[in-house]
Amino acid sequence: MTDYTDSRWMPPSPHREAIVHSLKTGRAHIQERGHGLCPLFVYEDGGAMELSLMRLVDGQLIAVADAALPPTSTRHIDVCGTIDELEALWQRQPELADDDPERLLELLGHAMAMLRRIHGRLEAYREFSREVAARVQEMERLVHPDHGPAPELHAELCRRVEQGGEAVASGLESMVATAEAIRTIAGDSEQVLYRYRDLAIEIGALYEDIRGGRQWRRPDGK
């Protein structure tokens, strides 16, 4: 994963540290948009902001611009922050609906854009769960070869060897058959192992796809 700590698009301190924290904890990821275009900071709760516009204001990351935000940016990282600002504006400045309706409509548009992004993510998780479930079900259908006879087969060969060369020579055909029985158990088991392995790899690939550029960590922090 690309380290954006020193990116030319990264805002200065203290905004930088808040952004990096969200990235390192897996709450957000960076989405490239092409050469010369500011990458997007995409938050897991739906917000998407041009990285260079982000600022830490009252403990919250928001997008700040001298004029209207570009269409690629939401102002807040989530719907809750957007609704909080809308409700505050309606209560304190109801006249904005007459004087600057675009400001209110922009925030409403941001909320819907975030909901669409969340919905898309939900659908992606649903497809992920279906694909993983299909592979888990195949794993559960795999039949394990019977290893029950293996200890006695092994013991029989050991007894023959311990009886000496004459016993081995006289019982060669039986010993070969016993050894081949062990080989069959092993060979059949290996084929099942290989399928488990392949399915596990496929599940791992599905995980990598759903994770994308997010720096996810286990609940224990590892």
DRENKE-746607 format. One record per residue: residue number from 1; residue in three letters; x, y, z of N, C-alpha, C in turn. Coordinates in nm, 3 decimals, always signed. Each point is the difference from the previous one (the first is absolute). Layout:
BEGIN
REC    k    r     n_xx     n_yy     n_zz    ca_xx    ca_yy    ca_zz     c_xx     c_yy     c_zz
REC  NUM  ALA        X        Y        Z        X        Y        Z        X        Y        Z
...
//
This chain:
BEGIN
REC    k    r     n_xx     n_yy     n_zz    ca_xx    ca_yy    ca_zz     c_xx     c_yy     c_zz
REC    1  MET   +0.084   -0.118   +0.000   -0.084   +0.118   +0.000   +0.088   +0.124   +0.000
REC    2  THR   -0.046   +0.104   -0.074   +0.077   +0.121   -0.010   -0.004   +0.076   +0.131
REC    3  ASP   +0.114   +0.056   +0.039   +0.007   +0.083   +0.119   -0.024   +0.145   -0.042
REC    4  TYR   -0.111   +0.058   +0.046   -0.036   +0.135   -0.039   +0.043   +0.104   +0.104
REC    5  THR   +0.078   -0.041   +0.099   +0.037   +0.091   +0.107   +0.068   +0.125   -0.054
REC    6  ASP   +0.086   -0.017   -0.099   +0.075   +0.113   -0.054   -0.050   +0.041   -0.138
REC    7  SER   -0.123   -0.038   -0.033   -0.057   +0.036   -0.129   -0.012   +0.152   -0.013
REC    8  ARG   +0.021   +0.050   -0.119   -0.013   +0.145   -0.021   -0.144   +0.046   +0.019
REC    9  TRP   -0.094   -0.095   -0.003   -0.139   +0.035   +0.020   -0.040   +0.001   +0.147
REC   10  MET   +0.088   -0.049   +0.086   -0.035   -0.014   +0.141   +0.004   +0.136   +0.070
REC   11  PRO   -0.108   +0.036   +0.071   +0.000   +0.127   +0.074   +0.106   +0.000   +0.111
REC   12  PRO   +0.034   +0.118   +0.052   +0.101   +0.008   +0.106   -0.054   -0.049   +0.134
REC   13  SER   +0.088   -0.005   +0.098   -0.037   -0.035   +0.137   -0.092   +0.110   +0.055
REC   14  PRO   -0.097   -0.033   +0.084   -0.035   -0.129   +0.060   -0.097   -0.083   -0.085
REC   15  HIS   -0.040   +0.056   -0.114   -0.096   -0.071   -0.085   +0.058   -0.131   -0.051
REC   16  ARG   +0.129   +0.006   -0.034   +0.069   -0.119   -0.053   -0.011   -0.117   +0.097
REC   17  GLU   +0.026   +0.023   +0.128   -0.001   -0.109   +0.097   -0.139   -0.064   +0.012
REC   18  ALA   -0.104   +0.082   -0.004   -0.136   -0.055   +0.009   -0.033   -0.085   -0.122
REC   19  ILE   +0.044   +0.045   -0.117   -0.022   -0.077   -0.123   +0.075   -0.132   +0.006
REC   20  VAL   +0.126   +0.006   +0.036   +0.082   -0.121   +0.006   -0.057   -0.099   +0.101
REC   21  HIS   -0.052   +0.050   +0.112   -0.059   -0.089   +0.100   -0.118   -0.076   -0.059
REC   22  SER   -0.085   +0.070   -0.074   -0.116   -0.067   -0.062   +0.045   -0.104   -0.101
REC   23  LEU   +0.107   +0.029   -0.072   +0.050   -0.096   -0.099   +0.060   -0.122   +0.069
REC   24  LYS   +0.079   +0.023   +0.105   +0.069   -0.111   +0.066   -0.094   -0.089   +0.079
REC   25  THR   -0.112   +0.054   +0.045   -0.096   -0.080   +0.074   -0.101   -0.067   -0.093
REC   26  GLY   +0.015   +0.020   -0.130   -0.087   -0.066   -0.095   -0.136   +0.065   -0.015
REC   27  ARG   -0.021   +0.117   +0.058   -0.129   +0.067   -0.012   -0.016   +0.067   -0.136
REC   28  ALA   +0.108   +0.020   -0.070   -0.005   +0.068   -0.129   +0.111   -0.053   -0.089
REC   29  HIS   -0.010   +0.031   -0.129   +0.107   -0.035   -0.092   +0.012   +0.110   -0.106
REC   30  ILE   +0.110   -0.002   -0.071   +0.025   +0.099   -0.104   -0.035   -0.060   -0.135
REC   31  GLN   -0.072   +0.076   -0.079   -0.039   -0.043   -0.135   +0.067   +0.091   -0.102
REC   32  GLU   +0.089   -0.058   -0.078   +0.069   +0.077   -0.104   -0.097   +0.036   -0.111
REC   33  ARG   +0.023   +0.118   -0.063   -0.089   +0.043   -0.108   +0.076   +0.029   -0.130
REC   34  GLY   +0.130   -0.026   +0.000   +0.077   +0.024   -0.121   +0.107   +0.105   +0.020
REC   35  HIS   +0.091   +0.007   -0.094   +0.115   +0.092   +0.009   -0.047   +0.145   +0.008
REC   36  GLY   +0.054   +0.072   +0.098   -0.029   +0.142   +0.014   -0.131   +0.031   +0.069
REC   37  LEU   -0.076   -0.101   +0.038   -0.127   +0.022   +0.069   +0.014   -0.035   +0.147
REC   38  CYS   -0.053   +0.084   +0.084   +0.007   -0.027   +0.144   -0.074   -0.128   +0.033
REC   39  PRO   +0.063   -0.092   +0.072   -0.069   -0.125   +0.038   -0.114   +0.028   +0.097
REC   40  LEU   -0.090   -0.096   +0.009   -0.113   +0.012   +0.091   +0.028   -0.075   +0.130
REC   41  PHE   -0.039   +0.060   +0.109   -0.003   -0.064   +0.131   -0.141   -0.057   +0.014
REC   42  VAL   -0.013   -0.133   -0.003   -0.132   -0.064   +0.002   -0.021   -0.063   +0.137
REC   43  TYR   -0.099   +0.049   +0.073   -0.027   -0.048   +0.135   -0.097   -0.117   -0.005
REC   44  GLU   +0.010   -0.090   +0.095   -0.082   -0.121   -0.001   -0.149   +0.030   +0.019
REC   45  ASP   -0.032   +0.119   +0.053   -0.139   +0.037   +0.023   -0.057   +0.084   -0.114
REC   46  GLY   +0.068   +0.000   -0.116   -0.058   +0.059   -0.119   +0.062   +0.128   -0.051
REC   47  GLY   +0.068   +0.074   +0.086   +0.057   +0.126   -0.045   +0.118   -0.021   -0.094
REC   48  ALA   +0.016   +0.095   -0.093   +0.113   -0.003   -0.092   +0.044   +0.144   -0.024
REC   49  MET   +0.125   +0.032   +0.035   +0.047   +0.136   -0.011   +0.133   +0.005   -0.072
REC   50  GLU   +0.021   +0.107   -0.077   +0.132   +0.018   -0.058   +0.099   +0.023   +0.113
REC   51  LEU   +0.107   -0.074   -0.002   +0.094   -0.005   +0.113   +0.051   +0.138   +0.038
REC   52  SER   +0.030   +0.083   -0.098   +0.060   +0.131   +0.028   -0.097   +0.096   +0.069
REC   53  LEU   -0.131   -0.029   -0.006   -0.100   +0.090   +0.059   -0.031   -0.034   +0.145
REC   54  MET   +0.053   -0.109   +0.050   -0.039   -0.048   +0.132   +0.065   +0.080   +0.112
REC   55  ARG   -0.084   +0.029   +0.101   +0.049   +0.071   +0.117   -0.065   -0.059   +0.125
REC   56  LEU   +0.071   +0.009   +0.111   -0.053   -0.045   +0.129   -0.065   +0.120   +0.068
REC   57  VAL   -0.132   -0.001   +0.014   -0.073   +0.112   +0.058   -0.084   -0.052   +0.116
REC   58  ASP   +0.027   +0.052   +0.118   -0.073   -0.043   +0.121   +0.006   -0.152   +0.016
REC   59  GLY   +0.116   -0.057   -0.030   +0.020   -0.143   +0.019   -0.056   -0.087   -0.110
REC   60  GLN   -0.057   +0.062   -0.105   -0.058   -0.077   -0.109   +0.069   +0.036   -0.132
REC   61  LEU   +0.021   -0.101   -0.084   +0.056   +0.025   -0.132   -0.112   +0.045   -0.094
REC   62  ILE   +0.019   +0.116   -0.064   -0.094   +0.048   -0.100   +0.077   +0.053   -0.119
REC   63  ALA   -0.070   +0.021   -0.110   +0.062   +0.061   -0.118   -0.029   +0.149   +0.002
REC   64  VAL   +0.104   +0.080   -0.020   -0.012   +0.145   +0.006   +0.050   +0.059   -0.132
REC   65  ALA   -0.082   +0.089   -0.058   +0.039   +0.065   -0.126   -0.044   +0.145   +0.004
REC   66  ASP   +0.074   +0.086   -0.072   -0.034   +0.142   -0.005   -0.132   +0.022   -0.073
REC   67  ALA   -0.027   -0.081   -0.099   -0.126   +0.009   -0.074   -0.077   -0.130   +0.020
REC   68  ALA   -0.088   -0.032   -0.092   -0.075   -0.125   +0.010   +0.096   -0.119   -0.012
REC   69  LEU   -0.033   -0.106   +0.071   +0.082   -0.121   -0.009   -0.011   -0.058   -0.140
REC   70  PRO   +0.108   -0.062   -0.047   -0.010   -0.069   -0.128   -0.099   -0.115   +0.010
REC   71  PRO   -0.059   -0.042   -0.112   -0.102   -0.105   +0.005   +0.052   -0.133   +0.053
REC   72  THR   +0.133   -0.017   +0.001   +0.056   -0.126   +0.050   +0.006   -0.005   +0.152
REC   73  SER   -0.024   +0.113   +0.067   +0.018   +0.006   +0.146   -0.132   +0.015   +0.073
REC   74  THR   -0.012   -0.075   +0.110   -0.102   +0.031   +0.099   +0.064   +0.089   +0.104
REC   75  ARG   -0.081   +0.069   +0.077   +0.057   +0.086   +0.104   +0.039   -0.081   +0.123
REC   76  HIS   -0.083   -0.096   +0.033   +0.023   -0.079   +0.120   +0.039   -0.144   -0.036
REC   77  ILE   +0.052   -0.071   +0.098   +0.042   -0.138   -0.024   -0.116   -0.098   +0.008
REC   78  ASP   -0.113   +0.045   +0.056   -0.114   -0.091   +0.014   -0.132   +0.075   -0.008
REC   79  VAL   -0.108   -0.075   -0.007   -0.133   +0.059   -0.009   -0.034   +0.074   +0.130
REC   80  CYS   +0.040   -0.055   +0.113   -0.033   +0.062   +0.129   +0.052   +0.143   +0.009
REC   81  GLY   +0.127   +0.020   -0.039   +0.056   +0.134   +0.003   -0.072   +0.094   -0.094
REC   82  THR   -0.042   -0.053   -0.115   -0.073   +0.080   -0.098   -0.136   +0.041   +0.055
REC   83  ILE   -0.073   -0.094   +0.059   -0.132   +0.029   +0.056   +0.012   +0.097   +0.118
REC   84  ASP   +0.105   -0.015   +0.082   +0.022   +0.093   +0.112   +0.014   +0.143   -0.051
REC   85  GLU   +0.079   +0.018   -0.106   +0.019   +0.135   -0.054   -0.129   +0.054   -0.059
REC   86  LEU   -0.073   -0.085   -0.073   -0.127   +0.044   -0.059   -0.098   +0.044   +0.108
REC   87  GLU   -0.014   -0.080   +0.103   -0.095   +0.033   +0.106   +0.038   +0.131   +0.070
REC   88  ALA   +0.132   +0.018   +0.021   +0.047   +0.125   +0.063   -0.031   +0.121   -0.088
REC   89  LEU   +0.021   -0.015   -0.131   -0.028   +0.111   -0.092   -0.149   +0.030   -0.006
REC   90  TRP   -0.084   -0.105   -0.002   -0.145   +0.022   -0.004   -0.048   +0.074   +0.125
REC   91  GLN   +0.061   -0.034   +0.114   -0.043   +0.062   +0.126   +0.051   +0.143   +0.013
REC   92  ARG   +0.127   +0.024   -0.039   +0.063   +0.130   +0.023   -0.015   +0.094   -0.119
REC   93  GLN   -0.007   -0.055   -0.120   -0.007   +0.085   -0.118   -0.105   -0.052   -0.099
REC   94  PRO   -0.125   -0.001   +0.039   -0.103   -0.049   -0.093   -0.008   +0.082   -0.127
REC   95  GLU   +0.048   +0.124   +0.007   -0.004   +0.086   -0.117   +0.092   -0.046   -0.111
REC   96  LEU   +0.088   -0.095   +0.030   +0.087   -0.054   -0.105   -0.082   -0.064   -0.113
REC   97  ALA   -0.117   -0.050   +0.035   -0.086   -0.060   -0.104   -0.038   +0.103   -0.104
REC   98  ASP   +0.001   +0.131   +0.040   -0.027   +0.109   -0.096   +0.129   +0.058   -0.057
REC   99  ASP   +0.100   +0.021   +0.088   +0.120   +0.073   -0.040   +0.107   -0.088   -0.064
REC  100  ASP   +0.011   -0.124   +0.047   +0.108   -0.088   -0.050   -0.048   -0.146   +0.000
REC  101  PRO   -0.106   -0.029   -0.074   -0.051   -0.138   +0.001   +0.102   -0.101   -0.051
REC  102  GLU   +0.093   +0.047   -0.085   +0.101   -0.093   -0.055   +0.082   -0.063   +0.111
REC  103  ARG   +0.026   +0.075   +0.107   +0.078   -0.054   +0.112   -0.073   -0.116   +0.065
REC  104  LEU   -0.128   +0.016   +0.019   -0.079   -0.107   +0.062   -0.016   -0.118   -0.095
REC  105  LEU   -0.025   +0.030   -0.127   -0.018   -0.107   -0.098   +0.129   -0.078   -0.021
REC  106  GLU   +0.113   +0.070   +0.012   +0.129   -0.068   -0.013   +0.016   -0.104   +0.110
REC  107  LEU   -0.032   +0.039   +0.123   +0.012   -0.093   +0.113   -0.097   -0.116   -0.015
REC  108  LEU   -0.122   +0.027   -0.045   -0.095   -0.107   -0.022   +0.051   -0.095   -0.109
REC  109  GLY   +0.061   +0.057   -0.103   +0.059   -0.084   -0.105   +0.112   -0.086   +0.053
REC  110  HIS   +0.079   +0.057   +0.093   +0.109   -0.078   +0.060   -0.056   -0.120   +0.077
REC  111  ALA   -0.108   +0.024   +0.075   -0.059   -0.109   +0.078   -0.045   -0.114   -0.091
REC  112  MET   -0.063   +0.035   -0.112   -0.046   -0.104   -0.092   +0.118   -0.070   -0.067
REC  113  ALA   +0.104   +0.075   -0.034   +0.119   -0.061   -0.061   +0.062   -0.101   +0.095
REC  114  MET   +0.003   +0.034   +0.128   +0.057   -0.091   +0.099   -0.088   -0.124   +0.016
REC  115  LEU   -0.132   +0.021   +0.000   -0.089   -0.115   +0.010   +0.016   -0.093   -0.120
REC  116  ARG   +0.019   +0.056   -0.118   +0.022   -0.083   -0.119   +0.130   -0.078   +0.013
REC  117  ARG   +0.103   +0.066   +0.053   +0.128   -0.069   +0.017   -0.013   -0.111   +0.105
REC  118  ILE   -0.071   +0.029   +0.109   -0.022   -0.102   +0.103   -0.079   -0.117   -0.057
REC  119  HIS   -0.102   +0.030   -0.080   -0.081   -0.106   -0.059   +0.086   -0.088   -0.091
REC  120  GLY   +0.086   +0.063   -0.078   +0.088   -0.078   -0.085   +0.093   -0.090   +0.080
REC  121  ARG   +0.046   +0.053   +0.112   +0.088   -0.080   +0.086   -0.076   -0.117   +0.062
REC  122  LEU   -0.124   +0.024   +0.042   -0.082   -0.107   +0.054   -0.020   -0.112   -0.102
REC  123  GLU   -0.026   +0.038   -0.125   -0.018   -0.099   -0.104   +0.130   -0.077   -0.025
REC  124  ALA   +0.112   +0.071   +0.008   +0.130   -0.068   -0.018   +0.023   -0.102   +0.111
REC  125  TYR   -0.036   +0.035   +0.124   +0.014   -0.095   +0.110   -0.094   -0.118   -0.017
REC  126  ARG   -0.121   +0.026   -0.051   -0.094   -0.110   -0.021   +0.056   -0.099   -0.102
REC  127  GLU   +0.055   +0.052   -0.107   +0.060   -0.088   -0.101   +0.120   -0.073   +0.057
REC  128  PHE   +0.080   +0.070   +0.080   +0.115   -0.062   +0.067   -0.047   -0.116   +0.087
REC  129  SER   -0.106   +0.021   +0.078   -0.048   -0.105   +0.091   -0.051   -0.120   -0.080
REC  130  ARG   -0.064   +0.026   -0.112   -0.049   -0.111   -0.083   +0.116   -0.081   -0.056
REC  131  GLU   +0.100   +0.069   -0.049   +0.115   -0.069   -0.058   +0.076   -0.080   +0.105
REC  132  VAL   +0.018   +0.059   +0.118   +0.069   -0.072   +0.108   -0.084   -0.120   +0.044
REC  133  ALA   -0.131   +0.020   +0.014   -0.087   -0.110   +0.044   +0.004   -0.117   -0.097
REC  134  ALA   +0.005   +0.030   -0.130   +0.005   -0.108   -0.099   +0.125   -0.084   +0.017
REC  135  ARG   +0.111   +0.066   +0.031   +0.126   -0.074   +0.018   +0.002   -0.075   +0.133
REC  136  VAL   -0.057   +0.058   +0.103   -0.009   -0.069   +0.129   -0.088   -0.125   -0.014
REC  137  GLN   -0.109   +0.013   -0.073   -0.088   -0.115   -0.021   +0.072   -0.111   -0.076
REC  138  GLU   +0.082   +0.038   -0.097   +0.076   -0.103   -0.071   +0.099   -0.067   +0.094
REC  139  MET   +0.064   +0.078   +0.087   +0.090   -0.059   +0.098   -0.072   -0.102   +0.087
REC  140  GLU   -0.121   +0.037   +0.040   -0.074   -0.089   +0.089   -0.043   -0.129   -0.071
REC  141  ARG   -0.008   +0.004   -0.132   -0.038   -0.120   -0.075   +0.118   -0.091   -0.030
REC  142  LEU   +0.120   +0.047   +0.022   +0.118   -0.082   -0.028   +0.002   -0.121   +0.093
REC  143  VAL   +0.030   -0.114   -0.057   +0.002   -0.125   +0.076   +0.143   -0.034   +0.038
REC  144  HIS   +0.023   -0.016   +0.129   +0.134   -0.036   +0.048   +0.020   -0.151   -0.015
REC  145  PRO   +0.113   -0.040   -0.056   +0.031   -0.144   -0.006   +0.007   -0.060   +0.141
REC  146  ASP   -0.031   -0.127   +0.009   +0.001   -0.069   +0.129   +0.144   -0.031   +0.040
REC  147  HIS   +0.045   +0.067   +0.108   +0.135   -0.025   +0.051   +0.000   -0.107   +0.108
REC  148  GLY   -0.117   -0.053   +0.031   -0.009   -0.098   +0.106   +0.093   -0.120   -0.015
REC  149  PRO   +0.011   -0.059   -0.121   +0.086   -0.118   -0.015   +0.149   +0.031   +0.006
REC  150  ALA   +0.040   +0.126   -0.012   +0.142   +0.034   -0.015   +0.086   -0.051   +0.117
REC  151  PRO   -0.040   +0.018   +0.126   +0.088   -0.047   +0.109   +0.026   -0.151   -0.007
REC  152  GLU   -0.102   -0.080   -0.030   +0.019   -0.145   -0.006   +0.084   -0.039   -0.121
REC  153  LEU   -0.019   +0.068   -0.112   +0.083   -0.026   -0.117   +0.146   +0.030   +0.031
REC  154  HIS   +0.023   +0.111   +0.068   +0.136   +0.038   +0.039   +0.058   -0.104   +0.096
REC  155  ALA   -0.081   -0.040   +0.098   +0.047   -0.099   +0.098   +0.035   -0.132   -0.068
REC  156  GLU   -0.079   -0.043   -0.098   +0.026   -0.126   -0.071   +0.133   +0.005   -0.071
REC  157  LEU   +0.030   +0.110   -0.067   +0.128   +0.012   -0.070   +0.116   +0.002   +0.100
REC  158  CYS   -0.020   +0.069   +0.111   +0.106   +0.004   +0.102   +0.029   -0.140   +0.053
REC  159  ARG   -0.104   -0.081   +0.024   +0.020   -0.136   +0.050   +0.080   -0.083   -0.101
REC  160  ARG   -0.033   +0.012   -0.126   +0.072   -0.075   -0.104   +0.148   +0.037   -0.002
REC  161  VAL   +0.027   +0.130   +0.006   +0.139   +0.046   -0.002   +0.074   -0.051   +0.123
REC  162  GLU   -0.065   +0.005   +0.115   +0.065   -0.044   +0.124   +0.027   -0.151   +0.001
REC  163  GLN   -0.074   -0.074   -0.082   +0.020   -0.147   -0.007   +0.121   -0.037   -0.086
REC  164  GLY   +0.053   +0.099   -0.071   +0.123   -0.028   -0.074   -0.022   -0.018   -0.150
REC  165  GLY   +0.115   -0.018   -0.069   -0.001   -0.006   -0.146   -0.079   -0.115   -0.056
REC  166  GLU   +0.007   -0.115   +0.067   -0.073   -0.117   -0.052   -0.150   +0.026   +0.001
REC  167  ALA   -0.047   +0.065   +0.106   -0.142   +0.033   +0.009   -0.040   +0.100   -0.108
REC  168  VAL   +0.093   +0.095   -0.028   -0.029   +0.099   -0.104   -0.009   -0.068   -0.136
REC  169  ALA   +0.098   -0.089   -0.028   +0.002   -0.067   -0.129   -0.122   -0.090   -0.020
REC  170  SER   -0.035   -0.070   +0.105   -0.113   -0.093   -0.014   -0.135   +0.071   -0.004
REC  171  GLY   -0.002   +0.117   +0.059   -0.128   +0.072   +0.004   -0.001   +0.123   -0.088
REC  172  LEU   +0.090   +0.001   -0.102   +0.016   +0.121   -0.082   -0.130   +0.046   -0.065
REC  173  GLU   -0.069   -0.095   -0.061   -0.123   +0.039   -0.072   -0.101   +0.064   +0.095
REC  174  SER   -0.015   -0.058   +0.118   -0.094   +0.055   +0.098   +0.046   +0.137   +0.050
REC  175  MET   +0.133   +0.013   +0.019   +0.053   +0.127   +0.050   -0.019   +0.112   -0.103
REC  176  VAL   +0.023   -0.035   -0.126   -0.020   +0.101   -0.107   -0.145   +0.043   -0.003
REC  177  ALA   -0.091   -0.094   +0.010   -0.143   +0.033   -0.001   -0.036   +0.090   +0.118
REC  178  THR   +0.060   -0.031   +0.117   -0.026   +0.083   +0.119   +0.056   +0.141   -0.019
REC  179  ALA   +0.121   +0.009   -0.054   +0.061   +0.131   -0.024   -0.083   +0.080   -0.101
REC  180  GLU   -0.049   -0.068   -0.103   -0.081   +0.068   -0.100   -0.131   +0.050   +0.060
REC  181  ALA   -0.051   -0.073   +0.098   -0.122   +0.045   +0.067   +0.027   +0.132   +0.075
REC  182  ILE   +0.117   +0.008   +0.061   +0.040   +0.125   +0.067   +0.015   +0.111   -0.103
REC  183  ARG   +0.062   -0.033   -0.115   +0.019   +0.100   -0.105   -0.137   +0.054   -0.048
REC  184  THR   -0.096   -0.091   -0.013   -0.133   +0.040   -0.047   -0.066   +0.098   +0.098
REC  185  ILE   +0.011   -0.032   +0.129   -0.056   +0.091   +0.101   +0.066   +0.138   -0.012
REC  186  ALA   +0.131   +0.001   -0.014   +0.072   +0.126   -0.010   -0.039   +0.075   -0.128
REC  187  GLY   -0.001   -0.073   -0.113   -0.032   +0.064   -0.127   -0.140   +0.059   -0.002
REC  188  ASP   -0.096   -0.077   +0.050   -0.137   +0.050   +0.004   -0.011   +0.122   +0.093
REC  189  SER   +0.073   -0.004   +0.109   -0.001   +0.112   +0.094   +0.061   +0.125   -0.063
REC  190  GLU   +0.107   -0.019   -0.074   +0.066   +0.114   -0.065   -0.094   +0.071   -0.096
REC  191  GLN   -0.079   -0.077   -0.074   -0.094   +0.063   -0.095   -0.102   +0.086   +0.073
REC  192  VAL   -0.046   -0.048   +0.115   -0.094   +0.079   +0.079   +0.070   +0.124   +0.056
REC  193  LEU   +0.122   -0.018   +0.048   +0.077   +0.115   +0.050   +0.017   +0.106   -0.107
REC  194  TYR   +0.032   -0.043   -0.121   +0.021   +0.095   -0.109   -0.127   +0.081   -0.027
REC  195  ARG   -0.114   -0.067   +0.007   -0.125   +0.073   -0.025   -0.029   +0.098   +0.112
REC  196  TYR   +0.024   -0.042   +0.125   -0.013   +0.094   +0.112   +0.089   +0.122   -0.023
REC  197  ARG   +0.125   -0.027   -0.037   +0.095   +0.109   -0.023   -0.051   +0.095   -0.107
REC  198  ASP   -0.045   -0.055   -0.114   -0.046   +0.085   -0.110   -0.120   +0.084   +0.041
REC  199  LEU   -0.091   -0.061   +0.075   -0.118   +0.075   +0.045   +0.039   +0.109   +0.100
REC  200  ALA   +0.097   -0.031   +0.087   +0.048   +0.101   +0.095   +0.065   +0.116   -0.074
REC  201  ILE   +0.076   -0.031   -0.105   +0.061   +0.106   -0.080   -0.107   +0.086   -0.066
REC  202  GLU   -0.105   -0.064   -0.050   -0.108   +0.075   -0.063   -0.068   +0.092   +0.102
REC  203  ILE   -0.021   -0.049   +0.121   -0.059   +0.083   +0.105   +0.092   +0.117   +0.032
REC  204  GLY   +0.130   -0.028   +0.004   +0.096   +0.107   +0.025   -0.005   +0.106   -0.109
REC  205  ALA   -0.016   -0.042   -0.125   -0.008   +0.095   -0.112   -0.127   +0.083   +0.011
REC  206  LEU   -0.110   -0.064   +0.041   -0.125   +0.074   +0.020   +0.017   +0.105   +0.110
REC  207  TYR   +0.071   -0.036   +0.106   +0.027   +0.095   +0.108   +0.083   +0.118   -0.051
REC  208  GLU   +0.103   -0.029   -0.077   +0.084   +0.107   -0.053   -0.082   +0.093   -0.088
REC  209  ASP   -0.091   -0.056   -0.078   -0.083   +0.083   -0.088   -0.093   +0.090   +0.080
REC  210  ILE   -0.064   -0.054   +0.104   -0.094   +0.081   +0.078   +0.075   +0.102   +0.086
REC  211  ARG   +0.121   -0.034   +0.040   +0.078   +0.095   +0.079   +0.050   +0.116   -0.086
REC  212  GLY   +0.042   -0.032   -0.123   +0.053   +0.105   -0.086   +0.121   +0.066   +0.061
REC  213  GLY   +0.004   +0.132   +0.000   +0.115   +0.073   +0.053   -0.011   +0.032   +0.147
REC  214  ARG   -0.095   -0.061   +0.069   -0.020   +0.031   +0.142   +0.101   -0.075   +0.086
REC  215  GLN   +0.054   +0.070   +0.098   +0.099   -0.062   +0.089   -0.071   -0.063   +0.119
REC  216  TRP   -0.072   -0.107   -0.028   -0.075   -0.066   +0.106   +0.092   -0.070   +0.098
REC  217  ARG   -0.045   -0.003   +0.126   +0.071   -0.073   +0.105   -0.099   -0.090   +0.073
REC  218  ARG   +0.055   -0.105   +0.060   -0.085   -0.086   +0.081   -0.042   +0.076   +0.126
REC  219  PRO   -0.108   -0.045   +0.068   -0.043   +0.068   +0.122   +0.109   +0.009   +0.105
REC  220  ASP   +0.095   -0.095   -0.003   +0.110   +0.006   +0.098   +0.112   +0.092   -0.045
REC  221  GLY   -0.020   +0.070   -0.113   +0.098   +0.098   -0.045   +0.109   -0.054   -0.091
REC  222  LYS   +0.001   -0.131   -0.025   +0.106   -0.059   -0.081   -0.035   +0.006   -0.148
//
